[in-house]
Amino acid sequence: MPDARSPIRHHLVLYRRDPEQGRARFFSLMIERDLFGTIRLVRNWGYIGTKGQEKVDLYPSEPEAARALEGWAETQRQRGYTDL
């Protein structure tokens, strides 16, 4: 159960490793509320050990953001990303 004081509601991190090429990547998804109560889906991706890139999408409700999170997670799993 999430902490009521925390702005973070859901967080998922997926990984993809390719030992033959010496690459390891991550894809992070997080639903959070900002100080104004806006619901945001934050996507962060890149090579493990780097800051990576970030994209923020705003949603009118938490269920819509959760559906988007699941859609992104499914897309990334099809690309070879897995949970640890």
GROMACS elastic network, one bead per residue, 0.5 to 0.9 nm:
[ bonds ]
;  ai    aj funct       b0    kb
    1     4     6  0.87930   500
    2     5     6  0.85440   500
    2     6     6  0.72839   500
    2     8     6  0.77341   500
    2     9     6  0.62914   500
    2    10     6  0.81197   500
    3     6     6  0.53367   500
    3     7     6  0.84596   500
    3     8     6  0.84164   500
    3     9     6  0.84111   500
    4     7     6  0.78632   500
    5     8     6  0.88932   500
    6     9     6  0.75102   500
    6    32     6  0.85684   500
    6    33     6  0.87810   500
    7    31     6  0.85060   500
    7    32     6  0.52134   500
    7    33     6  0.50535   500
    7    34     6  0.67693   500
    7    35     6  0.83479   500
    7    37     6  0.89402   500
    8    11     6  0.73610   500
    8    30     6  0.70871   500
    8    31     6  0.60465   500
    8    33     6  0.66760   500
    9    30     6  0.74497   500
    9    31     6  0.54731   500
    9    32     6  0.54714   500
    9    33     6  0.78399   500
    9    62     6  0.88156   500
   10    29     6  0.79751   500
   10    30     6  0.55004   500
   10    31     6  0.51111   500
   10    32     6  0.72283   500
   10    66     6  0.80878   500
   10    69     6  0.89291   500
   11    28     6  0.74310   500
   11    29     6  0.57244   500
   11    31     6  0.65350   500
   11    32     6  0.87717   500
   12    27     6  0.83285   500
   12    28     6  0.57432   500
   12    29     6  0.51556   500
   12    30     6  0.63626   500
   12    69     6  0.86533   500
   12    73     6  0.82287   500
   12    83     6  0.83075   500
   13    26     6  0.69169   500
   13    27     6  0.57985   500
   13    29     6  0.63494   500
   13    30     6  0.85802   500
   13    82     6  0.85468   500
   13    83     6  0.67440   500
   13    84     6  0.83585   500
   14    25     6  0.84781   500
   14    26     6  0.56595   500
   14    27     6  0.51412   500
   14    28     6  0.62366   500
   14    29     6  0.85130   500
   14    73     6  0.79655   500
   14    76     6  0.79289   500
   14    77     6  0.80097   500
   14    81     6  0.55929   500
   14    82     6  0.51671   500
   14    84     6  0.71788   500
   15    24     6  0.72403   500
   15    25     6  0.57186   500
   15    27     6  0.63844   500
   15    28     6  0.87006   500
   15    48     6  0.86629   500
   15    80     6  0.83244   500
   15    81     6  0.50176   500
   15    82     6  0.53322   500
   15    83     6  0.62827   500
   15    84     6  0.70503   500
   16    23     6  0.82314   500
   16    24     6  0.57506   500
   16    25     6  0.52000   500
   16    26     6  0.63794   500
   16    27     6  0.84837   500
   16    79     6  0.87058   500
   16    80     6  0.61689   500
   16    82     6  0.63904   500
   16    83     6  0.88792   500
   17    21     6  0.89801   500
   17    22     6  0.79586   500
   17    23     6  0.59243   500
   17    25     6  0.63716   500
   17    26     6  0.87998   500
   17    80     6  0.86775   500
   17    81     6  0.80750   500
   18    21     6  0.56894   500
   18    22     6  0.59816   500
   18    23     6  0.51408   500
   18    24     6  0.61672   500
   18    25     6  0.86608   500
   19    23     6  0.62165   500
   19    24     6  0.77437   500
   20    23     6  0.78607   500
   21    24     6  0.89971   500
   23    47     6  0.73951   500
   23    48     6  0.83933   500
   24    46     6  0.87068   500
   24    47     6  0.58459   500
   24    48     6  0.57361   500
   24    49     6  0.89395   500
   25    45     6  0.74132   500
   25    46     6  0.55825   500
   25    48     6  0.51956   500
   25    49     6  0.88739   500
   25    81     6  0.84518   500
   26    44     6  0.80357   500
   26    45     6  0.55032   500
   26    46     6  0.57032   500
   26    47     6  0.61515   500
   26    48     6  0.59994   500
   26    52     6  0.86797   500
   26    81     6  0.78737   500
   27    43     6  0.72325   500
   27    44     6  0.58241   500
   27    46     6  0.68600   500
   27    47     6  0.89703   500
   27    73     6  0.87049   500
   27    76     6  0.78147   500
   27    81     6  0.78730   500
   28    42     6  0.79125   500
   28    43     6  0.56614   500
   28    45     6  0.61420   500
   28    73     6  0.89825   500
   29    41     6  0.69330   500
   29    42     6  0.57626   500
   29    44     6  0.66128   500
   29    45     6  0.88656   500
   29    69     6  0.65849   500
   29    72     6  0.81367   500
   29    73     6  0.78638   500
   30    40     6  0.80213   500
   30    41     6  0.56768   500
   30    42     6  0.51454   500
   30    43     6  0.66739   500
   30    44     6  0.86308   500
   30    69     6  0.77637   500
   31    39     6  0.70253   500
   31    40     6  0.56385   500
   31    42     6  0.63495   500
   31    62     6  0.79199   500
   31    65     6  0.68801   500
   31    66     6  0.74099   500
   31    69     6  0.78326   500
   32    37     6  0.89578   500
   32    38     6  0.81994   500
   32    39     6  0.58575   500
   32    40     6  0.53743   500
   32    41     6  0.66241   500
   32    42     6  0.77010   500
   32    62     6  0.89037   500
   33    36     6  0.75841   500
   33    37     6  0.52441   500
   33    38     6  0.53294   500
   33    40     6  0.60522   500
   33    41     6  0.89291   500
   34    37     6  0.53181   500
   34    38     6  0.55086   500
   34    39     6  0.68492   500
   34    40     6  0.74093   500
   35    38     6  0.75037   500
   38    58     6  0.71253   500
   38    59     6  0.75562   500
   38    60     6  0.76109   500
   38    61     6  0.86383   500
   39    57     6  0.85909   500
   39    58     6  0.58993   500
   39    59     6  0.55398   500
   39    60     6  0.66776   500
   39    61     6  0.65810   500
   39    62     6  0.64684   500
   39    65     6  0.74742   500
   40    56     6  0.64597   500
   40    57     6  0.56391   500
   40    59     6  0.61115   500
   40    60     6  0.89173   500
   40    62     6  0.85945   500
   40    65     6  0.72888   500
   41    55     6  0.83104   500
   41    56     6  0.57351   500
   41    57     6  0.51979   500
   41    58     6  0.63617   500
   41    59     6  0.75043   500
   41    65     6  0.62332   500
   41    66     6  0.84032   500
   41    68     6  0.80306   500
   41    69     6  0.72512   500
   42    54     6  0.70211   500
   42    55     6  0.59198   500
   42    57     6  0.65469   500
   42    58     6  0.88089   500
   43    53     6  0.81682   500
   43    54     6  0.55799   500
   43    55     6  0.52207   500
   43    56     6  0.63172   500
   43    57     6  0.83142   500
   43    69     6  0.89416   500
   43    72     6  0.89967   500
   44    51     6  0.85386   500
   44    52     6  0.65082   500
   44    53     6  0.55120   500
   44    55     6  0.65320   500
   44    56     6  0.87709   500
   45    48     6  0.87914   500
   45    51     6  0.82355   500
   45    52     6  0.52472   500
   45    53     6  0.54604   500
   45    54     6  0.66660   500
   45    55     6  0.89977   500
   46    49     6  0.86149   500
   46    50     6  0.68080   500
   46    51     6  0.71933   500
   46    53     6  0.62592   500
   47    50     6  0.57160   500
   47    51     6  0.80035   500
   47    52     6  0.65078   500
   48    51     6  0.81445   500
   48    52     6  0.81647   500
   49    52     6  0.85654   500
   51    54     6  0.88463   500
   57    65     6  0.87077   500
   58    65     6  0.80068   500
   59    62     6  0.71959   500
   59    63     6  0.89928   500
   59    64     6  0.65457   500
   59    65     6  0.57899   500
   60    63     6  0.88957   500
   60    64     6  0.72295   500
   60    65     6  0.80080   500
   61    64     6  0.54852   500
   61    65     6  0.65141   500
   61    66     6  0.88227   500
   62    65     6  0.50293   500
   62    66     6  0.60867   500
   62    67     6  0.86771   500
   63    67     6  0.62372   500
   63    68     6  0.86621   500
   64    67     6  0.51386   500
   64    68     6  0.63174   500
   64    69     6  0.86588   500
   65    68     6  0.50402   500
   65    69     6  0.61291   500
   65    70     6  0.86881   500
   66    70     6  0.62429   500
   66    71     6  0.86017   500
   67    70     6  0.51621   500
   67    71     6  0.61960   500
   67    72     6  0.87260   500
   68    72     6  0.62072   500
   68    73     6  0.85173   500
   69    72     6  0.52238   500
   69    73     6  0.60805   500
   69    74     6  0.86199   500
   70    74     6  0.60849   500
   70    75     6  0.85706   500
   71    74     6  0.52206   500
   71    75     6  0.62490   500
   71    76     6  0.87160   500
   72    75     6  0.50928   500
   72    76     6  0.61970   500
   72    77     6  0.85823   500
   73    76     6  0.52055   500
   73    77     6  0.61161   500
   73    78     6  0.86619   500
   73    81     6  0.86477   500
   74    77     6  0.50642   500
   74    78     6  0.62679   500
   74    79     6  0.87599   500
   75    78     6  0.52224   500
   75    79     6  0.65669   500
   75    81     6  0.89841   500
   76    80     6  0.66061   500
   76    81     6  0.55576   500
   76    82     6  0.81655   500
   77    80     6  0.51565   500
   77    82     6  0.59430   500
   77    83     6  0.87661   500
   78    81     6  0.71713   500
